[in-house]
Amino acid sequence: MNTFAKTAAAAALALVGPATHAAAQQVEFPEKCRSDISAGGTAAMDEMMPSANMTDYQHGYMEGMKKMMPNMMHGIMKDDADVAFICGMIAHHMGSIAMARVELEHGDNDYAKETAQKMIDRQIKDIQEMSDWVEQEVK
């Protein structure tokens, strides 16, 4: 199956498969978790992991990491330990969701795919709860 067909199949599964309404939602990194830092770092990841010989799923995992790392750096650099923890965990959970979505798109093992879907469902719920806490607690 070519990449386009796999992507289309995964998108269709996401719309009609076992995913809950919450799992279909996109999660966003809370603005209140952003710090006054320059959170680059993806260039260093590109150097460490040359993409020429990567599979489609490896590219997918790498893209998820590239999106997670700057947010995680923003989160952990907050001036309050509790806020830094929660914001860092939001970014970490977002990275887990990105990996799980790659599994749903490229994986073929039922256990791994079921685990990925459970992770998406659970971690979206966790992110929503943590984001609500950030909204209430962070000034």
Secondary structure, 3 states (H helix, E strand, C coil): CCHHHHHHHHHHHHHHCCCCHHHHCCCCCCHHHCCCCCCCCHHHHHHHCCCCCCCHHHHHHHHHHHHHHHHHHHHHCCCCHHHHHHHHHHHHHHHHHHHHHHHHHHCCCHHHHHHHHHHHHHHHHHHHHHHHHHHHHCC
